[in-house]
Amino acid sequence: MLAYNYRLLFGIGSLLFSVFTYGQNPVIPNLPVLPTPTTSQIPNYTIQPGTTSNKKNATPAQLYPSEEQSFQQRQNQNIMNEVEQQEKLRENAMNEAKADIQELISEINYDLPSHSNIEGTKEYVNVYEKMLRLDIESYSIKDVNFDIENAYFENKLDKAEFDKTIKQSADFILAKIKERNFDMNNNTAKNFMLFEFFTQPMQVKGFKEKHFPIKYDFEDYWGRNDWSKMFVTKLLKTNSGQCHSMPLLYLTLAEAIGAEAYLSLSPNHSYIKFQDEKGKWYNLELTNGMLTVSSFILNNGFITAEAIQNKIYMQNLTKQQMLSQFYTDLASGYLHKFGYDGFVDKVINKALELYPTSINANIVKANYNEARLKYVFKKLGINTQTQDGRNKILNYPKSIEILQQMHAQYKIVDDLGFQLMSADAYEKWLGSLKETKNKEESEKLAKQFKGTIIKLKN
């Protein structure tokens, strides 16, 4: 089951839109300023029009201010001095406020705290660095997936035992193909026997143990309480799994017996696709052992027209896209065990580099951005539920930048056509496979499936 928390802080964007518009400069409140004197308050010492100008007969009162005028002049000068002083005080206060804000901003760490000092994170770093050296077209699904699961268990899994189990299962399947007298080089025969291995009881001459069909594990199938429920190693121990581990085991065994098959995604789900020798494609639903038509998957109610257009669902993942999915699995295991930090961002960026429209990688990236924003707001003491708190965001340009990044990533996810599918809706859809119409369709496809298998001549 490919499930991720999407939009951990529901509504935070709408709260902030009321105080923030992209590209708009923040508005600084006006501080009170003393009024500037008008010209009517300042005495005019020039000769007025219509008066007689005679220096010889001019009285001192005409050339120099009277006592009353001198007092008014001094009063006006005092006002001007006070205005100037207030302006200086205001300017100093603004500069001090800016200095305080800048000092506070410089002390804030806008990145999530690293978990690198916690025991067990080193194993994830080692796997990531190992994955960077992989050849995109020739890496082993079995080995990469084991390394990712082993990192979660801090290298306590037994690789030799795992390899032995996979080889025994592959030998069992190949022996059954031979026992049925199918062409060992026929891709349809190999996929048919793989499908039966998952869905039917099976016994082969020369093998002591009988194989039983793999069951669907309905308990915590999203791995919310125990992420190892997603693992192939868990499936092999219990002979039960879900829609993440079952397809991965199928591809691991297909790799081991030389069969060609592909992983494909639908909302909260993954399944197997393969093509027979006549060019017909089959959808193998391992969770309940049925074959489905594409229209059934398409009509589950959560695949939008945009999702189809952007090819995020129902496509055969290439080796490169599959490797991107493994990077997403690595990041998901890490964040479930330790939480979000810069390592998650680094790993998921690599996943997006390989597969930019990966819906799962883009959702993890969106969740990382939101976790980071939540952390920053907490450090700044910003309460987005209050107007004062929302106004406070404007003092921190870096927090606005992170907010923009979060909204931009949400837009990417939305534009890709993602639509959230609840657990109840998923279970209802999965259960609908057992309806009479779909069971009949599955049986019809199974006959076609088996009919394309080439048998060897006796």
C-alpha positions as CSV (number, residue, x, y, z in Angstrom):
1,M,0.0,0.0,0.0
2,L,1.5,3.3,-1.1
3,A,0.0,5.7,1.4
4,Y,1.4,9.1,2.5
5,N,0.1,11.9,4.7
6,Y,-0.9,14.7,2.4
7,R,-1.1,18.3,3.7
8,L,-0.3,17.8,7.3
9,L,-1.3,21.4,8.1
10,F,-4.8,21.6,6.5
11,G,-5.8,25.2,6.1
12,I,-2.6,27.0,6.9
13,G,-2.4,28.4,3.4
14,S,-5.9,30.0,3.6
15,L,-5.0,31.6,6.9
16,L,-2.0,33.2,5.5
17,F,-3.5,34.4,2.2
18,S,-5.4,37.0,4.2
19,V,-2.2,38.8,5.1
20,F,0.1,37.9,2.3
21,T,0.0,38.2,-1.4
22,Y,2.9,36.9,-3.6
23,G,5.1,39.7,-5.0
24,Q,3.5,42.3,-2.8
25,N,5.6,44.4,-0.5
26,P,4.8,44.3,3.2
27,V,2.9,47.3,4.5
28,I,4.6,49.0,7.5
29,P,2.1,50.8,9.8
30,N,2.3,54.6,9.8
31,L,3.8,56.1,13.0
32,P,2.4,59.5,14.3
33,V,4.3,62.5,13.0
34,L,4.0,66.1,14.4
35,P,2.5,68.6,12.0
36,T,4.8,70.8,10.0
37,P,4.0,74.6,10.5
38,T,2.2,76.3,7.6
39,T,3.4,79.6,6.1
40,S,0.7,81.5,7.9
41,Q,2.3,80.7,11.2
42,I,5.6,82.4,10.1
43,P,5.7,86.2,10.2
44,N,6.4,88.0,7.0
45,Y,9.2,90.6,7.4
46,T,9.0,92.0,3.9
47,I,7.2,95.2,2.9
48,Q,3.7,94.5,1.8
49,P,2.4,95.7,-1.5
50,G,0.8,99.2,-1.5
51,T,3.0,100.6,1.3
52,T,5.5,103.3,0.9
53,S,9.1,102.3,0.9
54,N,11.4,105.1,2.2
55,K,14.6,103.9,3.9
56,K,15.3,107.4,5.2
57,N,11.9,107.7,6.9
58,A,11.6,104.0,7.8
59,T,11.0,103.2,11.4
60,P,12.9,100.5,13.2
61,A,9.7,98.5,13.4
62,Q,9.7,98.2,9.6
63,L,13.2,96.8,9.4
64,Y,13.4,94.6,12.5
65,P,10.8,92.3,14.2
66,S,8.8,93.7,17.1
67,E,9.0,92.0,20.5
68,E,5.7,90.2,19.7
69,Q,7.1,89.0,16.3
70,S,10.4,87.9,17.9
71,F,8.4,85.7,20.4
72,Q,6.4,84.2,17.5
73,Q,9.6,83.5,15.6
74,R,11.2,81.7,18.6
75,Q,8.0,79.7,19.1
76,N,8.0,78.6,15.5
77,Q,11.7,77.7,15.7
78,N,11.0,75.6,18.8
79,I,8.2,73.8,16.9
80,M,10.6,73.1,14.0
81,N,13.3,71.8,16.4
82,E,10.8,69.5,18.0
83,V,9.6,68.2,14.7
84,E,13.2,67.5,13.7
85,Q,13.9,65.8,17.0
86,Q,10.8,63.6,16.7
87,E,11.8,62.6,13.2
88,K,15.2,61.6,14.4
89,L,13.7,59.6,17.3
90,R,11.3,57.9,14.9
91,E,14.1,57.1,12.5
92,N,16.3,55.7,15.3
93,A,13.4,53.6,16.6
94,M,12.8,52.2,13.1
95,N,16.5,51.4,12.7
96,E,16.6,49.7,16.1
97,A,13.5,47.6,15.3
98,K,15.0,46.5,12.0
99,A,18.3,45.7,13.7
100,D,16.4,43.6,16.3
101,I,14.5,41.7,13.6
102,Q,17.6,41.1,11.5
103,E,19.5,39.9,14.6
104,L,16.6,37.5,15.4
105,I,16.4,36.3,11.8
106,S,20.2,35.6,11.7
107,E,19.8,33.4,14.8
108,I,17.0,31.2,13.4
109,N,17.7,27.9,11.7
110,Y,15.2,27.6,8.9
111,D,16.1,23.9,8.3
112,L,14.6,21.0,10.1
113,P,16.8,19.6,12.8
114,S,19.0,16.7,11.5
115,H,18.5,13.2,12.9
116,S,22.0,12.2,11.9
117,N,23.1,11.8,15.5
118,I,20.4,9.1,16.1
119,E,21.5,5.5,16.0
120,G,20.3,3.8,12.8
121,T,20.4,6.8,10.5
122,K,23.9,5.9,9.2
123,E,22.5,2.8,7.6
124,Y,20.1,4.8,5.5
125,V,22.9,7.2,4.4
126,N,25.0,4.2,3.4
127,V,22.2,2.7,1.3
128,Y,21.6,6.1,-0.3
129,E,25.2,6.4,-1.3
130,K,25.2,2.8,-2.6
131,M,22.1,3.5,-4.7
132,L,23.8,6.5,-6.3
133,R,26.4,4.2,-7.8
134,L,23.8,1.8,-9.4
135,D,23.5,1.4,-13.1
136,I,20.0,2.5,-14.0
137,E,19.4,-0.2,-16.5
138,S,21.0,-3.2,-14.8
139,Y,20.5,-2.9,-11.1
140,S,18.9,-5.8,-9.1
141,I,15.4,-5.2,-7.8
142,K,16.1,-8.0,-5.2
143,D,19.3,-6.4,-3.9
144,V,18.1,-2.8,-3.8
145,N,14.8,-3.6,-2.1
146,F,16.6,-5.8,0.5
147,D,19.1,-3.0,1.3
148,I,16.2,-0.6,1.9
149,E,14.4,-3.0,4.2
150,N,17.7,-3.9,6.0
151,A,18.4,-0.2,6.7
152,Y,15.1,0.0,8.6
153,F,16.3,-3.0,10.7
154,E,19.8,-1.4,11.1
155,N,21.6,-4.2,9.1
156,K,20.2,-7.0,11.3
157,L,18.6,-9.0,8.4
158,D,20.4,-12.0,7.0
159,K,21.2,-11.3,3.3
160,A,22.4,-14.9,2.7
161,E,19.1,-16.3,4.1
162,F,17.1,-13.9,2.0
163,D,18.9,-14.8,-1.2
164,K,18.5,-18.5,-0.4
165,T,14.7,-18.1,0.1
166,I,14.3,-16.2,-3.2
167,K,16.4,-18.8,-5.1
168,Q,14.4,-21.7,-3.6
169,S,11.1,-20.0,-4.7
170,A,12.5,-19.4,-8.2
171,D,13.7,-23.0,-8.5
172,F,10.3,-24.2,-7.4
173,I,8.5,-22.0,-10.1
174,L,10.9,-23.1,-12.8
175,A,10.4,-26.8,-11.8
176,K,6.7,-26.3,-12.1
177,I,7.0,-24.8,-15.5
178,K,9.0,-27.8,-16.6
179,E,6.6,-30.2,-15.0
180,R,3.7,-28.6,-16.9
181,N,5.7,-29.1,-20.1
182,F,5.6,-25.4,-20.8
183,D,8.2,-23.7,-23.0
184,M,10.9,-22.5,-20.5
185,N,11.6,-19.5,-22.7
186,N,8.0,-18.4,-23.0
187,N,7.3,-15.2,-21.1
188,T,3.6,-15.9,-20.7
189,A,4.3,-19.3,-19.2
190,K,6.7,-17.7,-16.7
191,N,4.2,-15.0,-15.7
192,F,1.3,-17.5,-15.6
193,M,3.2,-19.7,-13.2
194,L,4.3,-16.7,-11.1
195,F,0.6,-15.7,-10.8
196,E,-0.3,-19.2,-9.7
197,F,2.5,-19.2,-7.2
198,F,0.8,-16.2,-5.5
199,T,-2.8,-17.3,-5.9
200,Q,-2.9,-21.2,-5.9
201,P,-1.6,-24.0,-3.7
202,M,1.3,-25.6,-5.5
203,Q,3.4,-28.8,-5.2
204,V,6.2,-30.0,-7.4
205,K,7.8,-33.4,-7.7
206,G,11.1,-33.5,-6.0
207,F,10.3,-30.7,-3.6
208,K,9.3,-31.8,-0.1
209,E,7.3,-28.8,0.9
210,K,4.0,-27.7,-0.6
211,H,3.5,-24.0,-1.4
212,F,0.3,-22.2,-0.2
213,P,-1.1,-19.0,-1.8
214,I,0.0,-15.7,-0.4
215,K,-2.7,-14.1,1.7
216,Y,-3.6,-10.4,2.0
217,D,-2.7,-8.9,5.4
218,F,-5.6,-6.7,6.4
219,E,-4.0,-5.6,9.7
220,D,-2.3,-2.2,9.4
221,Y,-1.8,-2.7,5.7
222,W,-0.7,1.0,5.3
223,G,2.1,0.4,7.8
224,R,1.0,3.3,10.0
225,N,1.9,1.5,13.2
226,D,4.5,-0.8,11.8
227,W,6.3,0.2,8.6
228,S,7.8,-3.2,8.2
229,K,4.3,-4.4,7.2
230,M,5.3,-3.0,3.8
231,F,8.3,-5.3,3.4
232,V,9.0,-8.3,1.3
233,T,11.0,-9.8,4.2
234,K,7.9,-9.6,6.3
235,L,5.9,-11.3,3.6
236,L,8.3,-14.2,3.3
237,K,8.1,-14.8,7.0
238,T,4.3,-14.7,7.3
239,N,3.3,-15.6,3.7
240,S,1.0,-12.6,3.9
241,G,1.5,-9.1,2.5
242,Q,-0.3,-6.2,0.8
243,C,-0.2,-4.2,-2.4
244,H,3.4,-2.9,-1.8
245,S,5.2,-6.0,-0.8
246,M,3.3,-8.5,-3.1
247,P,4.2,-6.8,-6.4
248,L,7.8,-6.3,-5.2
249,L,8.1,-10.0,-4.4
250,Y,6.6,-10.8,-7.8
251,L,9.1,-8.6,-9.6
252,T,12.0,-10.1,-7.5
253,L,10.9,-13.6,-8.5
254,A,10.4,-12.5,-12.2
255,E,13.9,-11.2,-12.2
256,A,15.2,-14.5,-10.8
257,I,13.4,-16.7,-13.4
258,G,14.0,-14.3,-16.3
259,A,10.4,-13.2,-16.8
260,E,9.4,-9.7,-18.0
261,A,6.8,-7.8,-16.0
262,Y,6.2,-4.3,-14.8
263,L,5.1,-2.4,-11.7
264,S,2.1,-0.1,-12.3
265,L,0.4,2.4,-9.9
266,S,-3.1,3.4,-9.2
267,P,-4.4,5.5,-6.3
268,N,-3.0,4.1,-3.0
269,H,-2.2,0.9,-4.9
270,S,0.3,-1.0,-7.1
271,Y,-0.1,-4.0,-9.2
272,I,1.6,-6.0,-12.0
273,K,1.3,-5.7,-15.7
274,F,2.8,-7.9,-18.4
275,Q,2.4,-8.6,-22.1
276,D,1.9,-12.0,-23.7
277,E,3.4,-13.2,-27.0
278,K,0.3,-11.9,-28.9
279,G,0.7,-8.4,-27.6
280,K,-2.2,-8.5,-25.1
281,W,-1.6,-6.7,-21.8
282,Y,-2.7,-8.3,-18.5
283,N,-3.3,-6.6,-15.1
284,L,-2.4,-9.0,-12.3
285,E,-4.1,-8.1,-9.0
286,L,-2.1,-10.0,-6.4
287,T,-4.1,-8.8,-3.4
288,N,-7.0,-11.1,-4.2
289,G,-5.7,-13.3,-7.0
290,M,-7.7,-11.9,-9.9
291,L,-7.0,-10.5,-13.3
292,T,-8.6,-7.1,-14.0
293,V,-9.4,-5.1,-17.1
294,S,-8.0,-1.6,-17.3
295,S,-11.5,0.0,-17.3
296,F,-12.1,-1.4,-13.8
297,I,-9.0,0.3,-12.5
298,L,-9.8,3.5,-14.4
299,N,-13.3,3.7,-13.0
300,N,-12.3,3.4,-9.3
301,G,-13.5,7.0,-8.9
302,F,-10.1,8.5,-7.9
303,I,-8.3,8.6,-11.2
304,T,-8.8,12.1,-12.7
305,A,-8.5,13.2,-16.4
306,E,-5.4,15.1,-15.4
307,A,-3.8,12.0,-13.8
308,I,-4.4,10.1,-17.1
309,Q,-3.0,13.0,-19.2
310,N,0.1,13.2,-17.0
311,K,0.6,9.4,-16.9
312,I,1.0,9.1,-13.2
313,Y,-1.2,6.0,-13.0
314,M,-1.6,2.7,-15.0
315,Q,1.8,3.0,-16.7
316,N,4.5,0.5,-16.9
317,L,7.3,1.8,-14.8
318,T,10.7,1.8,-16.6
319,K,13.8,0.7,-14.7
320,Q,14.7,4.3,-14.1
321,Q,11.2,5.1,-12.8
322,M,11.3,2.0,-10.7
323,L,14.6,3.2,-9.2
324,S,13.0,6.5,-8.4
325,Q,10.3,4.6,-6.6
326,F,13.0,2.8,-4.5
327,Y,14.4,6.2,-3.5
328,T,10.9,7.2,-2.4
329,D,10.7,3.9,-0.4
330,L,14.1,4.7,1.2
331,A,12.9,8.2,2.2
332,S,9.5,6.9,3.5
333,G,11.2,4.3,5.7
334,Y,13.5,6.9,7.1
335,L,10.8,9.4,7.9
336,H,8.5,6.8,9.5
337,K,11.4,5.8,11.8
338,F,13.0,9.1,12.5
339,G,10.9,11.9,11.0
340,Y,11.5,14.6,8.4
341,D,14.9,16.3,8.0
342,G,17.3,17.3,5.3
343,F,18.2,13.7,4.4
344,V,14.6,13.0,3.4
345,D,14.7,16.1,1.2
346,K,17.9,15.0,-0.4
347,V,16.7,11.5,-1.2
348,I,13.3,12.6,-2.5
349,N,15.0,15.2,-4.7
350,K,17.0,12.3,-6.3
351,A,13.8,10.4,-6.8
352,L,12.3,13.4,-8.6
353,E,15.4,13.9,-10.7
354,L,14.9,10.3,-12.1
355,Y,11.1,10.6,-12.3
356,P,9.8,14.3,-12.1
357,T,6.1,13.3,-12.3
358,S,6.3,10.6,-9.7
359,I,3.1,11.1,-7.7
360,N,4.5,9.4,-4.6
361,A,7.8,11.4,-4.6
362,N,6.0,14.7,-5.1
363,I,3.6,14.0,-2.2
364,V,6.6,13.2,0.1
365,K,8.2,16.4,-1.1
366,A,5.0,18.4,-0.3
367,N,4.8,16.8,3.2
368,Y,8.5,17.7,3.8
369,N,7.9,21.3,2.9
370,E,4.9,21.5,5.2
371,A,6.8,19.9,8.1
372,R,9.5,22.4,7.6
373,L,7.1,25.4,7.6
374,K,5.4,24.1,10.7
375,Y,8.8,23.8,12.5
376,V,9.8,27.4,11.4
377,F,6.5,28.9,12.6
378,K,7.0,27.1,16.0
379,K,10.5,28.5,16.3
380,L,9.3,32.0,15.5
381,G,6.4,31.8,17.9
382,I,3.9,32.4,15.1
383,N,0.3,31.4,15.7
384,T,-1.5,31.4,12.4
385,Q,-4.8,31.3,14.2
386,T,-4.5,35.0,15.2
387,Q,-4.2,38.1,13.0
388,D,-1.2,39.3,15.0
389,G,0.5,36.0,14.3
390,R,-0.2,36.1,10.6
391,N,1.0,39.7,10.4
392,K,4.2,38.7,12.1
393,I,5.1,36.4,9.2
394,L,5.8,39.5,7.1
395,N,8.8,40.3,9.3
396,Y,10.6,37.1,8.2
397,P,11.2,36.9,4.4
398,K,12.7,33.4,4.7
399,S,9.5,32.1,6.2
400,I,7.6,33.6,3.3
401,E,9.9,31.9,0.9
402,I,9.3,28.5,2.6
403,L,5.5,29.2,2.5
404,Q,5.8,29.9,-1.3
405,Q,7.7,26.6,-1.8
406,M,5.0,24.7,0.1
407,H,2.2,26.2,-2.0
408,A,4.2,25.6,-5.2
409,Q,4.7,21.9,-4.3
410,Y,1.0,21.6,-3.5
411,K,0.2,23.0,-6.9
412,I,2.4,20.4,-8.6
413,V,0.6,17.6,-6.8
414,D,-2.8,19.0,-7.7
415,D,-1.8,19.7,-11.3
416,L,-0.6,16.1,-11.7
417,G,-4.2,15.1,-11.0
418,F,-3.8,13.6,-7.5
419,Q,-7.0,13.0,-5.6
420,L,-6.9,11.7,-2.1
421,M,-8.4,8.2,-1.6
422,S,-9.5,7.3,1.9
423,A,-8.9,3.9,3.5
424,D,-12.6,3.2,3.5
425,A,-12.9,4.0,-0.2
426,Y,-9.8,1.9,-1.0
427,E,-11.2,-1.1,0.9
428,K,-14.6,-0.7,-0.8
429,W,-12.9,-0.6,-4.3
430,L,-10.7,-3.6,-3.5
431,G,-13.7,-5.6,-2.3
432,S,-15.6,-4.8,-5.4
433,L,-13.2,-7.1,-7.4
434,K,-15.1,-10.0,-5.9
435,E,-18.4,-8.9,-7.4
436,T,-19.9,-11.5,-9.8
437,K,-19.3,-9.4,-12.9
438,N,-15.6,-8.9,-12.1
439,K,-15.1,-12.5,-11.1
440,E,-16.5,-13.6,-14.4
441,E,-14.3,-11.2,-16.2
442,S,-11.3,-12.5,-14.3
443,E,-12.0,-16.1,-15.2
444,K,-12.4,-15.1,-18.9
445,L,-9.0,-13.4,-18.8
446,A,-7.4,-16.3,-17.0
447,K,-8.5,-18.7,-19.9
448,Q,-7.1,-16.3,-22.5
449,F,-4.0,-16.0,-20.3
450,K,-3.5,-19.8,-20.2
451,G,-4.4,-20.2,-23.8
452,T,-1.4,-18.2,-25.0
453,I,1.1,-20.5,-23.2
454,I,3.3,-22.5,-25.5
455,K,3.7,-26.1,-24.6
456,L,6.7,-28.2,-25.7
457,K,6.2,-31.0,-28.1
458,N,6.4,-34.5,-26.6
